[in-house]
């Protein structure tokens, strides 16, 4: 499923940074510098899966007013909202949450952290039916925590399983190291002293013939691709 994200941010440089990184993550992005432009298209043409909304916008519609419009409209009130703002005061944060915001990120912020928060919100709002993933002779069953290369069962740690699952979900596209690190975040101590590269090395060995599917993409990360023919 391809998710769409609307970003309303009046700083054109930041807007472009967010657009670029969201598109690299596979999202369809609607970008707006003014709230009026966003509301006009929202009511006529688009319904994004999530809205990233700057509070301090020029014109008559700031972020809080846009959130009110969205949440008061039955057709759009179910869309999650992430506020972006230079304001870090408690009363501003409380106002945002009272308006129905799902998260509130103060500037300056880490784009990587924002992407992780967006992924978490989308998983919560739009849970996907879990199914067995297959790439070539490699199969992964998330519900049974089972991996097979052909008929051979492969025993993996939770961290190794999550890395492989992430690679298979994106296959054959390249997956950045930062994305794989985000996938490992819930495991805490298990990954504290181990880099993604170490996990990849262990995966290649444990997967046997299927280990060759894991390709290094220089300067980016890794991708999963079975041999052709």
HUCOR-V614326 format. One record per residue. RES is the residue in one small letter. SS is DSSP state (H for helix, E for strand, L for the rest). PHI is phi in radians with two decimals (999 if undefined). Layout:
RES/SS/PHI  RES/SS/PHI
This chain:
x/L/999  x/L/-1.68  x/L/-1.52  x/E/-1.93  x/E/-2.22  x/E/-1.67  x/E/-2.06  x/E/-2.01  x/L/-2.60  x/L/-1.42  x/L/-1.43  x/H/-1.08  x/H/-1.19  x/H/-1.15  x/H/-1.03  x/H/-1.20  x/H/-1.07  x/H/-1.16  x/H/-1.03  x/H/-1.05  x/H/-1.24  x/H/-1.16  x/H/-1.16  x/H/-1.12  x/L/-1.42  x/L/1.71  x/L/-1.48  x/E/-1.48  x/E/-2.02  x/E/-1.90  x/E/-1.98  x/E/-2.43  x/L/-1.68  x/L/-2.28  x/H/-1.12  x/H/-1.08  x/H/-1.11  x/H/-1.14  x/H/-1.08  x/H/-1.06  x/H/-1.31  x/H/-1.05  x/L/-1.40  x/L/-2.09  x/L/-2.28  x/L/-2.17  x/L/-2.47  x/L/-1.21  x/L/-1.38  x/E/-2.72  x/E/-2.10  x/E/-1.76  x/E/-2.26  x/E/-1.30  x/L/-1.32  x/L/-1.54  x/L/-1.93  x/L/-1.29  x/L/1.53  x/L/-1.41  x/L/-1.93  x/L/-1.51  x/H/-1.08  x/H/-1.11  x/H/-1.17  x/H/-1.11  x/H/-1.06  x/H/-1.06  x/H/-1.07  x/H/-1.12  x/H/-1.29  x/L/-1.56  x/L/-1.78  x/L/-1.02  x/L/-1.32  x/L/-2.19  x/L/-1.15  x/L/-1.51  x/L/-1.38  x/E/-1.20  x/E/-2.18  x/E/-2.01  x/E/-1.46  x/E/-2.03  x/E/-2.85  x/L/-1.38  x/L/-1.38  x/L/-2.10  x/L/-1.22  x/H/-1.03  x/H/-1.15  x/H/-1.22  x/H/-1.11  x/H/-1.10  x/H/-1.09  x/H/-1.05  x/H/-1.19  x/H/-1.11  x/L/-1.42  x/L/1.80  x/L/-1.18  x/L/-1.66  x/E/-2.75  x/E/-2.50  x/E/-1.99  x/E/-1.53  x/L/-1.41  x/L/-1.30  x/L/-2.40  x/L/-1.49  x/H/-1.05  x/H/-1.05  x/H/-1.15  x/H/-1.05  x/H/-1.07  x/H/-1.12  x/H/-1.16  x/H/-1.09  x/H/-1.04  x/H/-1.11  x/H/-1.16  x/H/-1.11  x/H/-1.10  x/H/-1.26  x/H/-1.43  x/L/-2.24  x/L/-1.08  x/L/-1.71  x/L/-1.18  x/L/-1.34  x/L/-2.40  x/L/-1.25  x/E/-1.62  x/E/-2.38  x/E/-2.40  x/L/1.04  x/L/-1.52  x/E/-1.65  x/E/-2.31  x/E/-2.42  x/E/-1.91  x/L/-1.07  x/L/-1.24  x/L/-1.65  x/L/0.89  x/E/-2.29  x/E/-2.18  x/E/-2.35  x/E/-1.91  x/L/1.15  x/L/-1.64  x/E/-1.56  x/E/-1.34  x/E/-2.03  x/L/-1.58  x/L/-2.21  x/L/-1.30  x/H/-1.07  x/H/-1.16  x/H/-1.10  x/H/-1.06  x/H/-1.18  x/H/-1.09  x/H/-1.10  x/H/-1.04  x/H/-1.11  x/H/-1.10  x/H/-1.22  x/H/-1.15  x/H/-1.72  x/L/-0.97  x/L/-1.65  x/L/-1.24  x/L/-1.28  x/E/-2.04  x/E/-1.22  x/H/-1.02  x/H/-1.08  x/H/-1.16  x/H/-1.16  x/H/-1.14  x/H/-1.08  x/H/-1.13  x/H/-1.50  x/H/-0.90  x/H/-1.13  x/H/-1.55  x/L/0.90  x/H/-1.04  x/H/-1.08  x/H/-1.96  x/H/-1.03  x/L/-1.89  x/L/-2.13  x/L/-1.47  x/H/-1.01  x/H/-1.07  x/H/-1.13  x/H/-1.08  x/H/-1.09  x/H/-1.04  x/H/-1.16  x/H/-1.07  x/H/-1.01  x/H/-1.24  x/H/-1.21  x/L/-1.37  x/H/1.06  x/H/-1.00  x/H/-1.39  x/H/-1.10  x/H/-1.23  x/H/-1.15  x/E/-1.41  x/E/-1.86  x/E/-1.46  x/E/-1.87  x/L/-1.00  x/L/1.40  x/L/-2.15  x/E/2.96  x/E/-2.48  x/E/-2.46  x/E/-1.98  x/L/-2.63  x/L/-1.29  x/L/-1.11  x/L/-1.42  x/L/1.47
